[in-house]
C-alpha cells in the first residue's frame, strides 16, 4: 500500500499540472509570457514590456512590434491593466498577412513610482479573424457576435533611471543610457526627452494618418511651432488640422496678392496705351474709306488693289467720268491737307531749335518773386506776349 501511495503522489492530476505550469514563470522574469486558449498567431518581439526612465515632463516610452507571419489577416486589440497609468498608441487595428505594426506604449506616473511588484501590471493582446462584413476595427470589436480566437498576456515592469526615457522591447529592457549625463537645461530650453517625444509623436501621426505631401508640410509646421513654444517656455501643444488650414489659407492669400502686384507692375505704360489707341483710330479711319476703294497706311491714301473680274470690269466701265473726276479731286485735296500739316509741324520744330540756340535771359530781383519756370519756357512766353 505504501508503494501505491508513493506512486500516486508522483503522478498528480493533469489539471493541477496545467495550473502549476501557468503560475510558475521561467527563471528569467524578463522572458516570461502568459498565453491562453488557442496558439497565438502573431509574433511579438518582446516577451515582457519594461519601462525604463525617470518621472518628469515627458512620459516613459516602450516600443514593441506585432508581426503576422501567417497567410491570413487578423484584427487585434490591446487592453491594459490600468488605463490611468498606461496609454497605448494604435490600440486596435488590422494586420494583413506578411505585415507588421509597431505599438508604442507610454507610462504616465503621477509621482515617482517604486518598481512594480512581480506580475502586478500587464497588457492583454486579443486576436480575431477578418470577416467579409467587417468594416473597421472599432465596429469589429464592439460587436460580440464573434469572440477572440486567441489572447496573449505581456507582463509590464518599471525600472527607475535618471538618464533614460525610452526602452526598445526587442532588446528586452536594455538601457538607452548616454555616455555623459545631460547638462542642466536653462530656462526656456527644451530637454532631450521632450524633443524625442515630440519627434516620435509626429512620426506616429504621419504613419497613422498616411499623410500626403501637403500634410507633411503640416507636420513640419507643427514641429517648428512646438520648438518655438518650448523655447518661449510656453505649454507645448500640438498644432491642430484647422490651425494648419488657416495658415495655408493665409499663405495662399499672400501669394495671390503678390501675383496681383506683379501683374499690375507689368501693365502697359501710357506711351504704349497711346500707341494702341492710335492704331485703333487709324484702323477705324481706314475702315471708313474701304467703301470708296481706298485704304490708309499711316501716311496717305493708297488705291486698294482688287482682283479684276469680268463683272468688276463692267462696273468700272459703267462709271461716269464725273464720279472718277470727283474721286481724283478728293485725293488731291487730302494730299494738299497732309502736306500743309507737315509744313506746320516743320515750322514748329525750327522754332524750338532757335529757342535752344538762344542764350537764357538774365534773372532779376523781380523775376525771383515770380514762379520759377525753365529759362527757355520763360523766353518763349515773353516773345509771344
BALOBA-1460 file (C-alpha; in Angstrom, 3 decimals):
// residues 385
<rec num="1" residu="x" x="0.000" y="0.000" z="0.000"/>
<rec num="2" residu="x" x="2.865" y="2.315" z="0.812"/>
<rec num="3" residu="x" x="4.364" y="1.804" z="-2.619"/>
<rec num="4" residu="x" x="0.999" y="2.504" z="-4.244"/>
<rec num="5" residu="x" x="0.581" y="5.722" z="-2.215"/>
<rec num="6" residu="x" x="4.072" y="6.831" z="-3.224"/>
<rec num="7" residu="x" x="3.215" y="6.207" z="-6.873"/>
<rec num="8" residu="x" x="0.040" y="8.248" z="-6.592"/>
<rec num="9" residu="x" x="1.995" y="11.159" z="-5.054"/>
<rec num="10" residu="x" x="4.410" y="11.171" z="-8.005"/>
<rec num="11" residu="x" x="1.537" y="11.380" z="-10.541"/>
<rec num="12" residu="x" x="-0.685" y="14.407" z="-9.749"/>
<rec num="13" residu="x" x="-3.788" y="15.193" z="-11.755"/>
<rec num="14" residu="x" x="-3.429" y="16.742" z="-15.234"/>
<rec num="15" residu="x" x="-5.488" y="19.809" z="-14.199"/>
<rec num="16" residu="x" x="-3.109" y="20.544" z="-11.337"/>
<rec num="17" residu="x" x="-0.145" y="20.260" z="-13.702"/>
<rec num="18" residu="x" x="-1.704" y="22.838" z="-16.072"/>
<rec num="19" residu="x" x="-2.396" y="25.277" z="-13.216"/>
<rec num="20" residu="x" x="1.164" y="24.963" z="-11.915"/>
<rec num="21" residu="x" x="2.551" y="25.483" z="-15.437"/>
<rec num="22" residu="x" x="0.582" y="28.716" z="-15.767"/>
<rec num="23" residu="x" x="1.514" y="30.101" z="-12.360"/>
<rec num="24" residu="x" x="5.210" y="29.228" z="-12.272"/>
<rec num="25" residu="x" x="7.237" y="31.604" z="-14.505"/>
<rec num="26" residu="x" x="10.585" y="30.911" z="-16.095"/>
<rec num="27" residu="x" x="13.819" y="31.695" z="-14.296"/>
<rec num="28" residu="x" x="14.341" y="34.816" z="-16.439"/>
<rec num="29" residu="x" x="11.471" y="37.116" z="-15.463"/>
<rec num="30" residu="x" x="12.015" y="39.345" z="-18.472"/>
<rec num="31" residu="x" x="11.234" y="36.460" z="-20.861"/>
<rec num="32" residu="x" x="8.015" y="35.274" z="-19.238"/>
<rec num="33" residu="x" x="4.779" y="35.438" z="-21.204"/>
<rec num="34" residu="x" x="1.372" y="34.003" z="-20.454"/>
<rec num="35" residu="x" x="-0.747" y="32.605" z="-23.306"/>
<rec num="36" residu="x" x="-4.261" y="31.165" z="-23.013"/>
<rec num="37" residu="x" x="-6.694" y="29.369" z="-25.275"/>
<rec num="38" residu="x" x="-5.504" y="28.720" z="-28.841"/>
<rec num="39" residu="x" x="-1.997" y="29.280" z="-30.120"/>
<rec num="40" residu="x" x="-1.329" y="32.979" z="-30.588"/>
<rec num="41" residu="x" x="-0.954" y="33.535" z="-34.377"/>
<rec num="42" residu="x" x="1.078" y="36.767" z="-34.249"/>
<rec num="43" residu="x" x="4.763" y="37.083" z="-33.475"/>
<rec num="44" residu="x" x="5.716" y="39.528" z="-30.703"/>
<rec num="45" residu="x" x="9.330" y="40.675" z="-30.497"/>
<rec num="46" residu="x" x="9.094" y="41.112" z="-26.710"/>
<rec num="47" residu="x" x="8.190" y="38.645" z="-24.008"/>
<rec num="48" residu="x" x="7.840" y="41.376" z="-21.382"/>
<rec num="49" residu="x" x="7.453" y="45.160" z="-21.581"/>
<rec num="50" residu="x" x="9.887" y="47.105" z="-19.417"/>
<rec num="51" residu="x" x="9.593" y="50.867" z="-18.908"/>
<rec num="52" residu="x" x="12.937" y="52.425" z="-18.039"/>
<rec num="53" residu="x" x="13.288" y="56.110" z="-17.232"/>
<rec num="54" residu="x" x="12.635" y="58.978" z="-14.875"/>
<rec num="55" residu="x" x="9.464" y="60.743" z="-13.878"/>
<rec num="56" residu="x" x="9.477" y="64.220" z="-15.383"/>
<rec num="57" residu="x" x="7.773" y="66.314" z="-18.027"/>
<rec num="58" residu="x" x="7.698" y="63.522" z="-20.589"/>
<rec num="59" residu="x" x="6.163" y="60.048" z="-20.249"/>
<rec num="60" residu="x" x="8.323" y="56.952" z="-20.228"/>
<rec num="61" residu="x" x="8.070" y="55.078" z="-23.502"/>
<rec num="62" residu="x" x="8.390" y="51.459" z="-24.635"/>
<rec num="63" residu="x" x="8.036" y="50.061" z="-28.152"/>
<rec num="64" residu="x" x="7.241" y="46.557" z="-29.381"/>
<rec num="65" residu="x" x="6.179" y="45.050" z="-32.720"/>
<rec num="66" residu="x" x="3.402" y="42.661" z="-33.772"/>
<rec num="67" residu="x" x="4.171" y="40.675" z="-36.941"/>
<rec num="68" residu="x" x="1.786" y="38.492" z="-38.936"/>
<rec num="69" residu="x" x="3.814" y="35.635" z="-40.449"/>
<rec num="70" residu="x" x="0.744" y="33.636" z="-41.472"/>
<rec num="71" residu="x" x="-1.306" y="33.645" z="-44.687"/>
<rec num="72" residu="x" x="-4.425" y="35.148" z="-43.049"/>
<rec num="73" residu="x" x="-5.494" y="38.642" z="-41.972"/>
<rec num="74" residu="x" x="-6.289" y="39.435" z="-38.313"/>
<rec num="75" residu="x" x="-7.840" y="42.151" z="-36.178"/>
<rec num="76" residu="x" x="-6.032" y="42.923" z="-32.924"/>
<rec num="77" residu="x" x="-6.930" y="44.790" z="-29.730"/>
<rec num="78" residu="x" x="-4.743" y="45.725" z="-26.743"/>
<rec num="79" residu="x" x="-6.027" y="46.208" z="-23.188"/>
<rec num="80" residu="x" x="-4.044" y="47.433" z="-20.177"/>
<rec num="81" residu="x" x="-4.389" y="46.611" z="-16.513"/>
<rec num="82" residu="x" x="-4.560" y="50.320" z="-15.600"/>
<rec num="83" residu="x" x="-5.826" y="52.846" z="-18.153"/>
<rec num="84" residu="x" x="-4.802" y="55.817" z="-15.989"/>
<rec num="85" residu="x" x="-1.215" y="54.614" z="-15.749"/>
<rec num="86" residu="x" x="-0.684" y="53.343" z="-19.310"/>
<rec num="87" residu="x" x="-1.534" y="54.752" z="-22.715"/>
<rec num="88" residu="x" x="-1.184" y="52.718" z="-25.928"/>
<rec num="89" residu="x" x="-0.890" y="54.167" z="-29.409"/>
<rec num="90" residu="x" x="-2.635" y="52.023" z="-32.068"/>
<rec num="91" residu="x" x="-4.701" y="50.155" z="-29.515"/>
<rec num="92" residu="x" x="-6.793" y="48.461" z="-32.231"/>
<rec num="93" residu="x" x="-6.176" y="47.749" z="-35.880"/>
<rec num="94" residu="x" x="-5.736" y="45.264" z="-38.674"/>
<rec num="95" residu="x" x="-2.621" y="43.285" z="-39.587"/>
<rec num="96" residu="x" x="-2.594" y="41.818" z="-43.066"/>
<rec num="97" residu="x" x="-0.570" y="38.772" z="-43.981"/>
<rec num="98" residu="x" x="3.213" y="39.205" z="-44.112"/>
<rec num="99" residu="x" x="2.990" y="42.643" z="-42.485"/>
<rec num="100" residu="x" x="3.570" y="44.097" z="-39.041"/>
<rec num="101" residu="x" x="2.669" y="47.041" z="-36.850"/>
<rec num="102" residu="x" x="4.717" y="48.933" z="-34.266"/>
<rec num="103" residu="x" x="2.973" y="49.560" z="-30.943"/>
<rec num="104" residu="x" x="4.083" y="52.425" z="-28.702"/>
<rec num="105" residu="x" x="3.152" y="52.288" z="-25.022"/>
<rec num="106" residu="x" x="3.510" y="55.175" z="-22.567"/>
<rec num="107" residu="x" x="3.856" y="55.077" z="-18.792"/>
<rec num="108" residu="x" x="2.454" y="58.260" z="-17.222"/>
<rec num="109" residu="x" x="3.165" y="58.106" z="-13.472"/>
<rec num="110" residu="x" x="1.788" y="60.904" z="-11.297"/>
<rec num="111" residu="x" x="4.685" y="60.659" z="-8.865"/>
<rec num="112" residu="x" x="7.967" y="58.767" z="-8.590"/>
<rec num="113" residu="x" x="6.759" y="55.151" z="-8.611"/>
<rec num="114" residu="x" x="8.528" y="52.284" z="-6.994"/>
<rec num="115" residu="x" x="9.408" y="49.311" z="-9.207"/>
<rec num="116" residu="x" x="6.280" y="47.260" z="-9.823"/>
<rec num="117" residu="x" x="5.681" y="44.100" z="-7.952"/>
<rec num="118" residu="x" x="6.172" y="40.959" z="-9.952"/>
<rec num="119" residu="x" x="3.205" y="40.384" z="-12.335"/>
<rec num="120" residu="x" x="1.330" y="43.414" z="-10.960"/>
<rec num="121" residu="x" x="0.572" y="45.034" z="-14.349"/>
<rec num="122" residu="x" x="0.131" y="43.506" z="-17.785"/>
<rec num="123" residu="x" x="-1.130" y="44.054" z="-21.349"/>
<rec num="124" residu="x" x="-3.650" y="41.718" z="-22.997"/>
<rec num="125" residu="x" x="-3.493" y="41.310" z="-26.787"/>
<rec num="126" residu="x" x="-6.643" y="39.844" z="-28.389"/>
<rec num="127" residu="x" x="-6.768" y="38.486" z="-31.955"/>
<rec num="128" residu="x" x="-9.738" y="37.805" z="-34.262"/>
<rec num="129" residu="x" x="-10.027" y="36.651" z="-37.876"/>
<rec num="130" residu="x" x="-11.085" y="39.154" z="-40.541"/>
<rec num="131" residu="x" x="-14.580" y="38.563" z="-41.966"/>
<rec num="132" residu="x" x="-16.130" y="39.947" z="-45.151"/>
<rec num="133" residu="x" x="-18.714" y="42.033" z="-43.274"/>
<rec num="134" residu="x" x="-16.070" y="43.773" z="-41.120"/>
<rec num="135" residu="x" x="-15.683" y="47.469" z="-41.951"/>
<rec num="136" residu="x" x="-13.298" y="48.811" z="-39.315"/>
<rec num="137" residu="x" x="-11.596" y="47.756" z="-36.098"/>
<rec num="138" residu="x" x="-13.991" y="49.610" z="-33.788"/>
<rec num="139" residu="x" x="-17.186" y="48.016" z="-35.119"/>
<rec num="140" residu="x" x="-15.480" y="44.627" z="-35.227"/>
<rec num="141" residu="x" x="-14.589" y="44.624" z="-31.536"/>
<rec num="142" residu="x" x="-17.819" y="46.303" z="-30.373"/>
<rec num="143" residu="x" x="-19.928" y="43.507" z="-31.829"/>
<rec num="144" residu="x" x="-19.990" y="40.457" z="-29.578"/>
<rec num="145" residu="x" x="-21.080" y="38.010" z="-32.266"/>
<rec num="146" residu="x" x="-17.583" y="36.534" z="-32.712"/>
<rec num="147" residu="x" x="-15.231" y="36.078" z="-29.777"/>
<rec num="148" residu="x" x="-11.471" y="36.444" z="-29.990"/>
<rec num="149" residu="x" x="-9.692" y="33.294" z="-31.132"/>
<rec num="150" residu="x" x="-6.550" y="33.885" z="-29.040"/>
<rec num="151" residu="x" x="-5.188" y="36.075" z="-26.260"/>
<rec num="152" residu="x" x="-1.644" y="36.871" z="-25.162"/>
<rec num="153" residu="x" x="-0.610" y="38.396" z="-21.841"/>
<rec num="154" residu="x" x="2.552" y="40.502" z="-21.654"/>
<rec num="155" residu="x" x="3.676" y="41.479" z="-18.164"/>
<rec num="156" residu="x" x="4.908" y="45.017" z="-17.511"/>
<rec num="157" residu="x" x="7.747" y="46.206" z="-15.279"/>
<rec num="158" residu="x" x="9.165" y="49.625" z="-14.409"/>
<rec num="159" residu="x" x="12.796" y="50.471" z="-13.667"/>
<rec num="160" residu="x" x="13.738" y="53.965" z="-12.493"/>
<rec num="161" residu="x" x="16.667" y="55.569" z="-14.309"/>
<rec num="162" residu="x" x="17.565" y="59.298" z="-14.316"/>
<rec num="163" residu="x" x="19.070" y="59.481" z="-17.840"/>
<rec num="164" residu="x" x="16.733" y="57.342" z="-19.964"/>
<rec num="165" residu="x" x="13.135" y="57.690" z="-21.044"/>
<rec num="166" residu="x" x="12.778" y="55.017" z="-23.728"/>
<rec num="167" residu="x" x="13.230" y="51.255" z="-23.901"/>
<rec num="168" residu="x" x="13.110" y="49.087" z="-27.005"/>
<rec num="169" residu="x" x="11.132" y="45.965" z="-26.267"/>
<rec num="170" residu="x" x="13.075" y="43.756" z="-28.676"/>
<rec num="171" residu="x" x="16.205" y="44.500" z="-26.587"/>
<rec num="172" residu="x" x="14.394" y="43.038" z="-23.528"/>
<rec num="173" residu="x" x="14.714" y="46.204" z="-21.479"/>
<rec num="174" residu="x" x="18.249" y="47.170" z="-22.448"/>
<rec num="175" residu="x" x="19.018" y="50.651" z="-21.121"/>
<rec num="176" residu="x" x="19.409" y="53.517" z="-23.576"/>
<rec num="177" residu="x" x="21.869" y="55.490" z="-21.478"/>
<rec num="178" residu="x" x="24.080" y="58.299" z="-22.755"/>
<rec num="179" residu="x" x="27.794" y="58.178" z="-22.009"/>
<rec num="180" residu="x" x="27.611" y="61.544" z="-20.246"/>
<rec num="181" residu="x" x="24.669" y="62.800" z="-18.182"/>
<rec num="182" residu="x" x="22.839" y="65.725" z="-19.811"/>
<rec num="183" residu="x" x="23.658" y="69.250" z="-18.695"/>
<rec num="184" residu="x" x="21.182" y="71.252" z="-16.673"/>
<rec num="185" residu="x" x="18.741" y="72.873" z="-19.075"/>
<rec num="186" residu="x" x="18.498" y="76.659" z="-18.977"/>
<rec num="187" residu="x" x="15.173" y="78.437" z="-18.656"/>
<rec num="188" residu="x" x="13.352" y="78.343" z="-21.969"/>
<rec num="189" residu="x" x="15.359" y="75.418" z="-23.419"/>
<rec num="190" residu="x" x="13.738" y="72.077" z="-24.122"/>
<rec num="191" residu="x" x="15.272" y="68.884" z="-22.832"/>
<rec num="192" residu="x" x="16.336" y="65.971" z="-24.983"/>
<rec num="193" residu="x" x="13.482" y="63.922" z="-23.610"/>
<rec num="194" residu="x" x="10.772" y="66.367" z="-24.697"/>
<rec num="195" residu="x" x="12.335" y="66.671" z="-28.148"/>
<rec num="196" residu="x" x="12.413" y="62.877" z="-28.556"/>
<rec num="197" residu="x" x="8.779" y="62.506" z="-27.520"/>
<rec num="198" residu="x" x="7.618" y="65.293" z="-29.865"/>
<rec num="199" residu="x" x="9.501" y="63.803" z="-32.813"/>
<rec num="200" residu="x" x="8.199" y="60.306" z="-32.065"/>
<rec num="201" residu="x" x="4.615" y="61.554" z="-31.877"/>
<rec num="202" residu="x" x="4.985" y="63.391" z="-35.181"/>
<rec num="203" residu="x" x="6.318" y="60.259" z="-36.874"/>
<rec num="204" residu="x" x="3.467" y="58.184" z="-35.453"/>
<rec num="205" residu="x" x="0.911" y="60.762" z="-36.616"/>
<rec num="206" residu="x" x="2.324" y="60.584" z="-40.136"/>
<rec num="207" residu="x" x="2.096" y="56.793" z="-40.157"/>
<rec num="208" residu="x" x="-1.416" y="56.718" z="-38.677"/>
<rec num="209" residu="x" x="-2.996" y="59.332" z="-40.913"/>
<rec num="210" residu="x" x="-0.985" y="58.366" z="-44.052"/>
<rec num="211" residu="x" x="-0.160" y="61.962" z="-44.714"/>
<rec num="212" residu="x" x="0.287" y="63.209" z="-48.264"/>
<rec num="213" residu="x" x="2.944" y="65.680" z="-49.376"/>
<rec num="214" residu="x" x="0.653" y="68.534" z="-48.434"/>
<rec num="215" residu="x" x="0.071" y="67.090" z="-44.943"/>
<rec num="216" residu="x" x="3.792" y="66.561" z="-44.462"/>
<rec num="217" residu="x" x="4.044" y="70.325" z="-44.579"/>
<rec num="218" residu="x" x="1.575" y="70.310" z="-41.709"/>
<rec num="219" residu="x" x="3.950" y="68.037" z="-39.763"/>
<rec num="220" residu="x" x="6.900" y="70.328" z="-40.442"/>
<rec num="221" residu="x" x="4.886" y="73.348" z="-39.319"/>
<rec num="222" residu="x" x="3.833" y="71.503" z="-36.160"/>
<rec num="223" residu="x" x="7.454" y="70.650" z="-35.408"/>
<rec num="224" residu="x" x="8.508" y="74.282" z="-35.826"/>
<rec num="225" residu="x" x="5.679" y="75.629" z="-33.641"/>
<rec num="226" residu="x" x="6.419" y="73.102" z="-30.918"/>
<rec num="227" residu="x" x="10.051" y="74.204" z="-30.810"/>
<rec num="228" residu="x" x="9.033" y="77.876" z="-30.681"/>
<rec num="229" residu="x" x="6.571" y="77.293" z="-27.847"/>
<rec num="230" residu="x" x="9.122" y="75.301" z="-25.879"/>
<rec num="231" residu="x" x="11.814" y="77.976" z="-26.339"/>
<rec num="232" residu="x" x="9.302" y="80.586" z="-25.182"/>
<rec num="233" residu="x" x="8.676" y="78.500" z="-22.028"/>
<rec num="234" residu="x" x="5.030" y="78.067" z="-23.055"/>
<rec num="235" residu="x" x="2.963" y="74.915" z="-22.500"/>
<rec num="236" residu="x" x="3.622" y="72.815" z="-25.595"/>
<rec num="237" residu="x" x="0.603" y="71.823" z="-27.655"/>
<rec num="238" residu="x" x="0.268" y="70.069" z="-30.987"/>
<rec num="239" residu="x" x="-0.950" y="72.084" z="-33.987"/>
<rec num="240" residu="x" x="-4.460" y="71.096" z="-34.996"/>
<rec num="241" residu="x" x="-5.639" y="70.473" z="-38.530"/>
<rec num="242" residu="x" x="-7.813" y="73.618" z="-38.503"/>
<rec num="243" residu="x" x="-4.865" y="75.784" z="-37.449"/>
<rec num="244" residu="x" x="-2.771" y="74.406" z="-40.285"/>
<rec num="245" residu="x" x="-5.591" y="75.049" z="-42.803"/>
<rec num="246" residu="x" x="-5.832" y="78.623" z="-41.533"/>
<rec num="247" residu="x" x="-2.089" y="79.155" z="-42.061"/>
<rec num="248" residu="x" x="-2.313" y="77.575" z="-45.517"/>
<rec num="249" residu="x" x="-5.204" y="79.903" z="-46.427"/>
<rec num="250" residu="x" x="-3.241" y="82.966" z="-45.295"/>
<rec num="251" residu="x" x="-0.181" y="81.912" z="-47.297"/>
<rec num="252" residu="x" x="-2.313" y="81.422" z="-50.450"/>
<rec num="253" residu="x" x="-3.846" y="84.860" z="-49.904"/>
<rec num="254" residu="x" x="-0.375" y="86.427" z="-49.707"/>
<rec num="255" residu="x" x="0.669" y="84.630" z="-52.899"/>
<rec num="256" residu="x" x="-2.426" y="85.920" z="-54.729"/>
<rec num="257" residu="x" x="-1.733" y="89.488" z="-53.561"/>
<rec num="258" residu="x" x="1.875" y="89.237" z="-54.712"/>
<rec num="259" residu="x" x="0.718" y="87.916" z="-58.086"/>
<rec num="260" residu="x" x="-1.730" y="90.817" z="-58.462"/>
<rec num="261" residu="x" x="1.019" y="93.337" z="-57.642"/>
<rec num="262" residu="x" x="3.271" y="91.750" z="-60.251"/>
<rec num="263" residu="x" x="0.567" y="91.862" z="-62.927"/>
<rec num="264" residu="x" x="-0.148" y="95.484" z="-62.051"/>
<rec num="265" residu="x" x="3.550" y="96.308" z="-62.362"/>
<rec num="266" residu="x" x="3.823" y="94.866" z="-65.861"/>
<rec num="267" residu="x" x="0.719" y="96.637" z="-67.190"/>
<rec num="268" residu="x" x="1.270" y="98.761" z="-70.367"/>
<rec num="269" residu="x" x="2.525" y="102.294" z="-69.741"/>
<rec num="270" residu="x" x="0.890" y="105.493" z="-71.015"/>
<rec num="271" residu="x" x="3.084" y="105.514" z="-74.136"/>
<rec num="272" residu="x" x="2.096" y="102.017" z="-75.138"/>
<rec num="273" residu="x" x="-1.568" y="102.766" z="-74.409"/>
<rec num="274" residu="x" x="-1.414" y="105.868" z="-76.660"/>
<rec num="275" residu="x" x="0.224" y="103.834" z="-79.385"/>
<rec num="276" residu="x" x="-2.516" y="101.210" z="-79.190"/>
<rec num="277" residu="x" x="-5.155" y="103.955" z="-79.280"/>
<rec num="278" residu="x" x="-3.549" y="105.499" z="-82.373"/>
<rec num="279" residu="x" x="-3.541" y="102.127" z="-84.101"/>
<rec num="280" residu="x" x="-7.199" y="101.657" z="-83.206"/>
<rec num="281" residu="x" x="-8.197" y="105.087" z="-84.591"/>
<rec num="282" residu="x" x="-6.151" y="104.502" z="-87.718"/>
<rec num="283" residu="x" x="-7.953" y="101.215" z="-88.254"/>
<rec num="284" residu="x" x="-11.336" y="102.896" z="-87.863"/>
<rec num="285" residu="x" x="-10.316" y="105.624" z="-90.329"/>
<rec num="286" residu="x" x="-9.192" y="103.020" z="-92.831"/>
<rec num="287" residu="x" x="-12.428" y="101.079" z="-92.427"/>
<rec num="288" residu="x" x="-14.409" y="104.235" z="-93.200"/>
<rec num="289" residu="x" x="-12.665" y="104.558" z="-96.601"/>
<rec num="290" residu="x" x="-12.918" y="100.923" z="-97.649"/>
<rec num="291" residu="x" x="-16.188" y="101.515" z="-99.469"/>
<rec num="292" residu="x" x="-14.629" y="104.227" z="-101.646"/>
<rec num="293" residu="x" x="-11.837" y="101.840" z="-102.688"/>
<rec num="294" residu="x" x="-9.004" y="103.438" z="-100.668"/>
<rec num="295" residu="x" x="-7.075" y="102.381" z="-97.532"/>
<rec num="296" residu="x" x="-4.854" y="104.262" z="-95.096"/>
<rec num="297" residu="x" x="-1.241" y="103.225" z="-94.463"/>
<rec num="298" residu="x" x="-0.484" y="105.891" z="-91.834"/>
<rec num="299" residu="x" x="0.877" y="108.498" z="-94.326"/>
<rec num="300" residu="x" x="-1.568" y="108.907" z="-97.167"/>
<rec num="301" residu="x" x="-4.152" y="107.114" z="-99.178"/>
<rec num="302" residu="x" x="-3.381" y="104.239" z="-101.475"/>
<rec num="303" residu="x" x="-5.556" y="102.692" z="-104.071"/>
<rec num="304" residu="x" x="-6.852" y="99.370" z="-102.853"/>
<rec num="305" residu="x" x="-5.809" y="96.522" z="-105.057"/>
<rec num="306" residu="x" x="-8.719" y="94.428" z="-106.221"/>
<rec num="307" residu="x" x="-8.957" y="91.390" z="-108.343"/>
<rec num="308" residu="x" x="-10.208" y="92.294" z="-111.765"/>
<rec num="309" residu="x" x="-13.046" y="90.112" z="-112.836"/>
<rec num="310" residu="x" x="-15.412" y="90.451" z="-115.742"/>
<rec num="311" residu="x" x="-18.162" y="91.823" z="-113.513"/>
<rec num="312" residu="x" x="-15.877" y="94.396" z="-111.949"/>
<rec num="313" residu="x" x="-14.638" y="95.455" z="-115.360"/>
<rec num="314" residu="x" x="-18.209" y="96.034" z="-116.477"/>
<rec num="315" residu="x" x="-18.898" y="98.099" z="-113.345"/>
<rec num="316" residu="x" x="-15.778" y="100.164" z="-113.857"/>
<rec num="317" residu="x" x="-16.743" y="100.879" z="-117.463"/>
<rec num="318" residu="x" x="-20.235" y="101.893" z="-116.375"/>
<rec num="319" residu="x" x="-18.889" y="104.547" z="-114.047"/>
<rec num="320" residu="x" x="-19.339" y="108.032" z="-115.282"/>
<rec num="321" residu="x" x="-16.469" y="110.370" z="-115.940"/>
<rec num="322" residu="x" x="-17.832" y="112.807" z="-113.344"/>
<rec num="323" residu="x" x="-17.505" y="110.292" z="-110.463"/>
<rec num="324" residu="x" x="-13.930" y="109.460" z="-111.377"/>
<rec num="325" residu="x" x="-13.101" y="113.156" z="-111.601"/>
<rec num="326" residu="x" x="-14.613" y="113.822" z="-108.135"/>
<rec num="327" residu="x" x="-12.617" y="110.972" z="-106.573"/>
<rec num="328" residu="x" x="-9.408" y="112.301" z="-108.106"/>
<rec num="329" residu="x" x="-10.182" y="115.765" z="-106.689"/>
<rec num="330" residu="x" x="-10.755" y="114.324" z="-103.210"/>
<rec num="331" residu="x" x="-7.425" y="112.511" z="-103.309"/>
<rec num="332" residu="x" x="-5.574" y="115.649" z="-104.398"/>
<rec num="333" residu="x" x="-7.321" y="117.672" z="-101.682"/>
<rec num="334" residu="x" x="-6.311" y="115.179" z="-98.991"/>
<rec num="335" residu="x" x="-2.702" y="115.191" z="-100.158"/>
<rec num="336" residu="x" x="-2.583" y="119.005" z="-100.003"/>
<rec num="337" residu="x" x="-4.018" y="118.992" z="-96.451"/>
<rec num="338" residu="x" x="-1.412" y="116.472" z="-95.268"/>
<rec num="339" residu="x" x="1.369" y="118.499" z="-96.909"/>
<rec num="340" residu="x" x="0.152" y="121.645" z="-95.105"/>
<rec num="341" residu="x" x="0.131" y="119.785" z="-91.741"/>
<rec num="342" residu="x" x="3.666" y="118.569" z="-92.367"/>
<rec num="343" residu="x" x="4.817" y="122.142" z="-93.171"/>
<rec num="344" residu="x" x="3.290" y="123.479" z="-89.933"/>
<rec num="345" residu="x" x="4.999" y="120.743" z="-87.942"/>
<rec num="346" residu="x" x="8.349" y="121.584" z="-89.572"/>
<rec num="347" residu="x" x="7.954" y="125.264" z="-88.650"/>
<rec num="348" residu="x" x="7.321" y="124.341" z="-85.005"/>
<rec num="349" residu="x" x="10.474" y="122.239" z="-84.952"/>
<rec num="350" residu="x" x="12.512" y="125.157" z="-86.377"/>
<rec num="351" residu="x" x="11.192" y="127.492" z="-83.661"/>
<rec num="352" residu="x" x="12.170" y="125.018" z="-80.938"/>
<rec num="353" residu="x" x="15.692" y="124.723" z="-82.388"/>
<rec num="354" residu="x" x="16.096" y="128.516" z="-82.374"/>
<rec num="355" residu="x" x="14.970" y="128.669" z="-78.738"/>
<rec num="356" residu="x" x="17.608" y="126.137" z="-77.761"/>
<rec num="357" residu="x" x="20.369" y="128.153" z="-79.504"/>
<rec num="358" residu="x" x="19.458" y="131.449" z="-77.815"/>
<rec num="359" residu="x" x="21.078" y="132.379" z="-74.520"/>
<rec num="360" residu="x" x="18.964" y="132.266" z="-71.352"/>
<rec num="361" residu="x" x="17.643" y="135.542" z="-70.004"/>
<rec num="362" residu="x" x="19.265" y="137.268" z="-67.061"/>
<rec num="363" residu="x" x="17.393" y="136.820" z="-63.810"/>
<rec num="364" residu="x" x="16.498" y="139.999" z="-61.888"/>
<rec num="365" residu="x" x="15.133" y="140.545" z="-58.391"/>
<rec num="366" residu="x" x="11.644" y="140.907" z="-59.799"/>
<rec num="367" residu="x" x="11.990" y="137.630" z="-61.615"/>
<rec num="368" residu="x" x="12.792" y="135.849" z="-58.361"/>
<rec num="369" residu="x" x="9.422" y="136.843" z="-56.982"/>
<rec num="370" residu="x" x="7.685" y="135.245" z="-59.922"/>
<rec num="371" residu="x" x="7.048" y="131.490" z="-60.116"/>
<rec num="372" residu="x" x="10.112" y="129.572" z="-61.177"/>
<rec num="373" residu="x" x="9.932" y="128.329" z="-64.767"/>
<rec num="374" residu="x" x="12.636" y="126.968" z="-67.075"/>
<rec num="375" residu="x" x="14.558" y="129.701" z="-68.982"/>
<rec num="376" residu="x" x="13.556" y="128.503" z="-72.452"/>
<rec num="377" residu="x" x="9.888" y="128.452" z="-71.483"/>
<rec num="378" residu="x" x="10.135" y="131.955" z="-69.967"/>
<rec num="379" residu="x" x="11.808" y="133.275" z="-73.118"/>
<rec num="380" residu="x" x="9.086" y="131.738" z="-75.279"/>
<rec num="381" residu="x" x="6.340" y="133.285" z="-73.122"/>
<rec num="382" residu="x" x="7.849" y="136.776" z="-73.252"/>
<rec num="383" residu="x" x="8.258" y="136.706" z="-77.009"/>
<rec num="384" residu="x" x="4.636" y="135.798" z="-77.534"/>
<rec num="385" residu="x" x="3.253" y="138.413" z="-75.104"/>
